[in-house]
Amino acid sequence: MTSEAVVSTSPAISSGPPAERDYHFVRSFVAGGVAGCCAKSTIAPLDRIKILLQAQNPHYKHLGVFATLKAVPKKEGFLGLYKGNGAMMVRIFPYGAIQFMAFEKYHKLLVKQFGISEHIHRLIAGSMAGLTAVIFTYPLDVIRARLAFQVTGEHRYTGIANAFQTIYLEEGGVSGFYRGLIPTLIGMAPYAGVSFFTFGTLKSLGLKHFPEKLGQPSSDNPDVQVLKVHVNLLCGGVAGAIAQTISYPLDVARRRMQLGTVLPDSEKCSSLRKTLKYVYTEFGIKKGLYRGLSLNYIRCIPSQAVAFTTYEFMKQILHLN
């Protein structure tokens, strides 16, 4: 989840008639999708820098995070910071929407079927929701990574449609869109699970022990307490930082496998084990497996702030509380 996860610790489950439940399902889809798009648009420049650094782009591999942020606009113009963001928006709306809806469904199923503790079902439901969203939207993530990795003057793809066509024709058809899926799924399980678990636990503890200081009534339902904006920011930031630290090496492997033939050393990144071994041997831990991690920490706070603020706003105007 990414920090791409829109988290709710107490998902609303309608007890009304089928039509009302279906409508709630649609509203949940819209709320999660809009929140994801707003959050990702805010940090799009940082996302592109992360991809350039993770995959050791030859134009920027000698630079750090802040130096690359300065170098990209000089070389490619200001819009160069948003390269690949169109593909990201196409992907992130269904991703956020599917993840949120899946979390609700898995959460309800686990409680109904197993009656396990809230902490455990939050962790399991979050992991399963993340995996579900990834499987459905993974080809769009590959396209986005390919477009973001390109540098002005050396374009291989002219746009989203051209990237789809080229990968399909040159990289084995449908299988070309699923390069790096295994490390993505392996990395997503702990990332999404820890994100949901950490944020949900912090939220429940805050509203339980300090409701007046940390919470406020929802505008559409005064009986429902929601976190204040700055508290959402803090809880989301902590959750994202912990989850990213645990799963980041797998994210690096995923990106390199996604980029495929774009990289000169692609033959050394044909599997998860080979990719992790190659990156570790060639670049080490700090400059290889965790290259760009500091950027993820910088991304975490604004991303979560926008995601949770937008999501809470959408929940209230769509009457989801």
C-alpha positions in Angstrom: 0.0 0.0 0.0 1.4 1.8 -1.1 1.5 3.8 0.8 -0.9 3.3 -2.1 -3.5 1.7 0.9 -6.7 3.5 2.0 -7.3 2.2 5.5 -10.4 1.9 7.6 -10.3 0.1 10.9 -14.1 -0.1 11.3 -15.5 -0.6 7.8 -19.1 0.3 7.4 -21.2 -2.8 6.7 -24.7 -2.0 5.6 -27.5 -4.0 7.2 -30.1 -2.6 4.9 -31.8 -4.1 1.8 -29.8 -5.5 -1.1 -30.2 -2.2 -3.2 -28.8 -0.2 -0.3 -25.9 -2.6 0.2 -25.1 -2.4 -3.5 -25.2 1.4 -3.4 -22.8 1.4 -0.5 -20.5 -0.9 -2.4 -20.4 1.7 -5.3 -19.8 4.6 -2.9 -17.0 2.7 -1.2 -15.4 2.1 -4.7 -15.6 5.8 -5.5 -14.3 7.0 -2.1 -11.2 4.7 -2.2 -10.5 5.5 -5.9 -10.6 9.3 -5.4 -8.5 9.2 -2.3 -5.9 7.1 -4.0 -5.7 9.4 -7.0 -5.4 12.6 -4.9 -2.7 11.0 -2.8 -0.6 9.7 -5.7 -0.9 13.0 -7.7 0.5 14.8 -4.7 3.7 12.7 -4.6 4.0 11.9 -8.3 7.4 13.6 -8.6 8.8 11.7 -5.7 7.5 8.4 -7.2 9.3 9.0 -10.4 12.5 9.8 -8.6 12.1 6.6 -6.7 11.8 4.5 -9.9 14.8 6.2 -11.5 17.0 5.6 -8.4 15.7 2.0 -7.7 16.5 0.8 -11.3 19.9 2.7 -11.5 18.9 4.9 -14.5 22.2 5.8 -16.2 21.4 9.5 -16.3 20.7 9.8 -12.6 22.3 6.8 -10.8 25.2 8.9 -9.6 22.9 11.3 -7.9 21.0 11.3 -4.6 17.3 12.0 -4.0 17.4 15.8 -3.8 20.0 16.1 -6.6 17.8 14.0 -8.9 14.8 16.2 -8.0 16.8 19.2 -9.3 18.3 17.4 -12.3 15.1 16.0 -13.8 13.4 19.4 -14.4 16.7 20.8 -15.9 17.0 17.8 -18.3 13.4 17.1 -19.0 11.4 20.1 -18.0 9.0 20.5 -15.0 6.5 18.0 -16.5 9.3 15.4 -16.5 8.6 15.0 -12.8 5.2 13.7 -13.7 6.2 11.3 -16.4 4.2 8.1 -16.1 1.6 9.8 -13.8 -1.2 9.3 -16.4 -0.7 5.6 -16.3 -0.5 5.8 -12.5 -4.0 7.5 -12.4 -5.4 4.9 -14.7 -4.1 2.2 -12.3 -4.5 3.9 -8.9 -8.3 4.6 -9.1 -9.2 0.9 -9.4 -6.4 -0.1 -7.1 -7.5 2.1 -4.3 -11.2 1.2 -4.9 -10.6 -2.5 -5.1 -8.3 -2.5 -2.0 -10.8 -0.7 0.1 -13.8 -2.8 -0.9 -11.8 -6.0 -0.6 -10.7 -5.0 2.9 -14.4 -4.5 3.9 -15.4 -7.9 2.5 -12.4 -9.8 4.0 -12.9 -8.0 7.3 -16.5 -9.0 7.5 -15.8 -12.6 6.4 -13.1 -13.1 9.0 -15.2 -11.8 11.8 -18.3 -13.8 10.7 -16.5 -17.1 10.0 -13.7 -17.2 12.5 -14.4 -14.6 15.2 -10.7 -14.0 15.6 -9.3 -11.0 17.4 -9.5 -7.5 15.9 -5.7 -7.2 15.6 -5.3 -10.4 13.7 -8.2 -10.0 11.3 -7.0 -6.4 10.6 -3.6 -7.8 9.6 -5.0 -10.7 7.6 -7.7 -8.7 5.8 -5.2 -5.9 5.0 -2.8 -8.4 3.4 -5.5 -10.1 1.4 -7.0 -6.8 0.2 -3.5 -5.7 -1.0 -3.0 -8.9 -2.9 -6.4 -8.7 -4.5 -5.8 -5.1 -5.7 -2.4 -5.9 -7.0 -3.5 -8.9 -9.1 -6.3 -6.9 -10.8 -4.2 -3.8 -11.6 -0.6 -5.1 -12.0 -0.3 -4.6 -15.8 -1.0 -0.9 -15.4 1.7 -0.7 -12.7 4.2 -2.2 -15.2 3.2 0.3 -17.9 3.5 3.1 -15.4 7.0 2.0 -14.4 8.2 1.7 -18.0 6.9 5.2 -18.8 8.4 6.8 -15.7 11.8 5.2 -16.3 12.1 6.9 -19.8 14.3 9.9 -20.2 13.5 12.7 -22.7 15.2 12.0 -26.0 15.4 8.3 -25.4 11.8 7.3 -25.5 10.9 3.7 -26.3 7.2 4.1 -25.7 5.1 7.1 -26.9 2.3 6.6 -24.4 0.2 4.1 -22.5 -1.4 2.4 -25.6 1.9 2.1 -27.4 3.5 0.6 -24.2 0.8 -2.0 -24.0 1.2 -2.9 -27.7 5.0 -3.0 -27.6 5.2 -5.2 -24.5 2.5 -7.5 -25.8 4.2 -8.0 -29.1 7.8 -8.1 -28.0 7.8 -9.7 -24.5 5.7 -12.8 -24.8 2.1 -11.5 -24.9 0.1 -11.3 -21.6 3.0 -12.8 -19.6 5.0 -9.6 -20.4 2.6 -7.6 -18.2 3.2 -9.7 -15.2 7.0 -9.5 -14.9 7.8 -9.1 -11.2 4.4 -10.1 -10.0 5.7 -12.7 -7.5 8.0 -10.3 -5.6 5.1 -7.7 -5.7 2.7 -10.2 -4.1 5.3 -11.3 -1.6 6.1 -7.7 -0.7 2.5 -6.6 -0.7 1.3 -9.1 1.9 3.5 -7.7 4.7 3.3 -4.1 3.4 -0.5 -3.9 3.2 -1.0 -6.1 6.3 1.4 -4.0 8.5 -0.1 -0.8 7.1 -3.7 -1.7 8.0 -2.6 -3.2 11.3 -0.5 -0.3 12.4 -2.8 2.5 11.4 -5.9 0.7 12.6 -4.3 -0.1 16.0 -3.1 3.5 16.5 -6.5 4.9 15.4 -8.5 2.6 17.7 -6.2 3.3 20.7 -6.4 7.0 20.1 -10.2 7.2 19.8 -10.6 4.9 22.8 -8.3 6.6 25.2 -8.2 10.2 23.9 -11.4 10.8 22.0 -11.7 14.5 22.9 -8.1 15.4 22.0 -7.6 13.2 18.9 -11.1 12.7 17.6 -14.0 14.7 16.3 -17.6 13.9 15.2 -18.2 13.0 11.6 -20.1 15.7 9.7 -22.6 13.3 8.3 -23.0 11.2 11.4 -22.3 12.9 14.8 -22.4 9.5 16.5 -19.3 8.4 14.6 -15.9 9.6 15.8 -13.1 10.2 13.2 -9.5 11.2 13.7 -8.5 14.8 13.3 -6.5 15.6 10.2 -3.1 16.1 11.9 -3.7 12.8 13.9 -4.5 10.9 10.7 -1.3 12.3 9.3 0.8 11.1 12.2 -0.8 7.6 12.4 -0.5 7.1 8.6 3.1 8.3 8.5 4.1 5.8 11.2 2.2 3.0 9.5 3.8 3.7 6.1 7.3 4.0 7.5 7.2 0.7 9.3 5.6 -1.1 6.4 8.0 0.3 3.8 11.1 -0.6 5.9 10.0 -4.2 6.1 9.1 -4.7 2.4 11.4 -2.3 0.6 14.0 -4.8 -0.8 11.1 -6.7 -2.5 9.9 -3.4 -4.0 13.4 -2.8 -5.5 13.4 -6.3 -7.0 9.8 -5.8 -8.3 10.8 -2.6 -10.1 13.8 -4.1 -11.8 11.9 -7.1 -12.9 9.0 -4.9 -14.2 11.4 -2.8 -16.3 12.6 -6.0 -18.0 14.4 -5.4 -21.3 14.6 -1.7 -20.7 17.6 -2.4 -18.4 20.9 -3.5 -19.8 21.3 -6.1 -17.1 17.8 -7.5 -17.4 19.0 -11.1 -17.9 20.3 -11.0 -14.3 16.9 -10.1 -13.0 14.7 -13.0 -14.4 13.5 -14.2 -11.0 13.1 -12.9 -7.5 16.0 -14.8 -6.0 18.4 -13.9 -8.9 17.3 -10.2 -8.7 17.8 -9.9 -5.0 21.2 -11.7 -5.2 22.3 -9.6 -8.1 21.4 -6.3 -6.5 23.0 -7.2 -3.2 26.2 -8.5 -4.8 26.5 -5.6 -7.3 25.3 -2.7 -5.2 25.1 -3.8 -1.6 22.4 -3.1 1.0 22.4 0.6 1.3 23.0 1.5 -2.4 21.1 -1.5 -3.7 18.4 -3.2 -1.7 17.5 0.0 0.2 18.4 2.6 -2.5 15.8 5.3 -2.5 14.3 4.3 0.9 14.9 7.8 2.3 12.6 9.0 -0.5 9.9 6.7 0.6 10.1 8.1 4.1 9.8 11.6 2.6 6.8 10.4 0.5 5.1 8.8 3.4 3.8 11.8 5.3 2.3 13.9 2.4 0.9 10.7 0.8 -0.9 9.6 3.9 -2.0 13.1 4.8 -3.8 13.5 1.5 -5.1 9.9 1.4 -6.7 10.0 4.8 -7.9 13.6 4.5 -9.5 12.9 1.1 -10.9 9.6 2.2 -12.5 11.0 5.3 -14.0 13.8 3.2 -15.4 11.4 0.6 -16.8 9.2 3.4 -18.7 12.1 4.8 -20.1 13.6 1.5 -21.1 10.1 0.3 -22.6 9.2 3.7 -20.5 6.1 4.4 -20.1 6.7 8.1 
